[in-house]
Amino acid sequence: MMKVAILGGTGNIGVGLSLRLAVANYSVVVGSRSEDKARKKVEEYNSILNKLGCENRIGFADNSTASKICDITILAIPYKHAFSTAESLREELEGKIVVSPVVPMKKEGNTFVYDPPEEGSAAEKIASILDCSKVVSAFQTVPAKKFSNMNSKFDWDVPVCGDDEKAKKTVMDLVNSIDGLRALNAGPLKSSRLVESITPLLINLAIKNGIYDLSIKFV
Amino acid sequence: MMKVAILGGTGNIGVGLSLRLAVANYSVVVGSRSEDKARKKVEEYNSILNKLGCENRIGFADNSTASKICDITILAIPYKHAFSTAESLREELEGKIVVSPVVPMKKEGNTFVYDPPEEGSAAEKIASILDCSKVVSAFQTVPAKKFSNMNSKFDWDVPVCGDDEKAKKTVMDLVNSIDGLRALNAGPLKSSRLVESITPLLINLAIKNGIYDLSIKFV
């Protein structure tokens, strides 16, 4: 059973990832800056899993411990903290598969714009901080709220980018293990900018057309 | 009946646009650098329309005349010629609605990358060349080959960007007039970069996953 650390597993996209990967039988450890916050959230998650009839249980730890004991670490952390968190976990994440769902964006007037770092994308910057070839980008276009509701039904595609083909394959398997998601190989990590920039578009489409919780399907 | 000039209407996305807008009862004029080439292609198109039982017929002209006599001009022109064509039609296009399906991209190794001009996107550059607020971007993510085959069935979304709300609404109506396309308001013209950059992603996904003629649906 592969062990997956979900840093920032107490909020946003981390909620759905924790629950749905547990349902898919991964061994999930929720990481947080505060172990206390993680414990409290994980109690909620395990009670939801219980009600779903799922026997798998989620563990918790501080970010450093979670990263150390797991095979895959998902940085489900808001953009403004993602890079500093990666910086602080350089040792723990050495040689590990690291998944970036991070989207660098900002608001200009009523419109969200893609605001990538100098490296070209958030995923490339994280790879550069960690000096790691096993950074894989995924999940940017999954809408957090709908994803976290275990009653939601969906049929979404998840483009996956990475330079290490084995690591990318491992993450694509992880994506495909979640009911309603289809992983697609979107090429090398430098293509992550083409995926990250879809997220501000999805938010703009939602606001301007009144259709919420949008994701993508390639048809 | 609104008159639509389709420059580059003899190739690529122009084929499907010409035929499908004629079916939707627009008055279509195919423009080309060579009037002869336009005449020959339009004969083919009209024979297809005839077989489809569509009574509407497509006209042809050189690019300059087509732009002059029409209300809307679609620049269905390959990236490398799009800007020089716009430059050469500044007078003809003054005050007109101009639609940009142009995608600036290049190949690096086996991967297509988005390669926008300094202005941020092809559509913004065209607006700057024409000094025109009625530039609207659309159709970048529509796969030309499948779109040109009148037997194809599809269900695709077309994000539409523009700064002039009335012009954008006119183009959204035009998009929605085509069976199988749904126009979505994607915000101001500066958001065109978020849409244009989906096209290299679509091509990469096709190549790397062996699924061709991909477009997008927001679900």
Contacts between the chains, C-beta under 8 A, distances in Angstrom:
chain1	res1	chain2	res2	distance
A	108	B	190	8.0
A	110	B	187	7.9
A	111	B	187	4.9
A	111	B	188	5.9
A	111	B	190	7.4
A	111	B	191	6.1
A	113	B	190	7.2
A	113	B	191	7.5
A	113	B	194	7.9
A	114	B	193	7.5
A	114	B	194	6.3
A	154	B	219	7.3
A	155	B	219	6.6
A	156	B	219	6.9
A	159	B	201	6.8
A	159	B	205	6.7
A	184	B	205	5.4
A	184	B	208	7.8
A	184	B	209	5.3
A	184	B	211	8.0
A	185	B	205	7.5
A	185	B	208	4.3
A	185	B	209	5.5
A	186	B	201	6.4
A	186	B	204	6.0
A	186	B	205	6.0
A	186	B	208	7.1
A	187	B	110	7.9
A	187	B	111	4.9
A	187	B	204	4.6
A	187	B	208	5.8
A	188	B	111	6.0
A	190	B	108	8.0
A	190	B	111	7.4
A	190	B	113	7.2
A	191	B	111	6.1
A	191	B	113	7.5
A	191	B	200	8.0
A	191	B	201	6.9
A	191	B	204	6.1
A	193	B	114	7.5
A	193	B	197	7.4
A	194	B	113	7.9
A	194	B	114	6.3
A	194	B	197	5.2
A	194	B	198	7.1
A	194	B	200	6.1
A	194	B	201	4.1
A	194	B	204	7.5
A	195	B	201	6.7
A	197	B	193	7.5
A	197	B	194	5.2
A	197	B	197	5.5
A	198	B	194	7.1
A	198	B	198	6.7
A	198	B	201	8.0
A	200	B	191	8.0
A	200	B	194	6.0
A	201	B	159	6.8
A	201	B	186	6.4
A	201	B	191	6.9
A	201	B	194	4.1
A	201	B	195	6.7
A	201	B	198	8.0
A	202	B	218	7.0
A	204	B	186	6.0
A	204	B	187	4.6
A	204	B	191	6.0
A	204	B	194	7.5
A	205	B	159	6.7
A	205	B	184	5.4
A	205	B	185	7.5
A	205	B	186	6.0
A	205	B	218	6.0
A	208	B	184	7.8
A	208	B	185	4.3
A	208	B	186	7.1
A	208	B	187	5.8
A	209	B	184	5.3
A	209	B	185	5.5
A	211	B	184	8.0
A	211	B	218	7.4
A	214	B	218	4.6
A	214	B	219	7.0
A	215	B	218	7.3
A	215	B	219	6.3
A	216	B	216	5.8
A	216	B	217	7.2
A	216	B	218	6.1
A	216	B	219	7.3
A	217	B	216	7.3
A	217	B	217	4.6
A	217	B	218	7.9
A	217	B	219	5.0
A	218	B	202	7.0
A	218	B	205	6.0
A	218	B	211	7.4
A	218	B	214	4.6
A	218	B	215	7.3
A	218	B	216	6.1
A	218	B	217	7.8
A	219	B	154	7.3
A	219	B	155	6.6
A	219	B	156	6.9
A	219	B	214	7.0
A	219	B	215	6.3
A	219	B	216	7.3
A	219	B	217	5.0
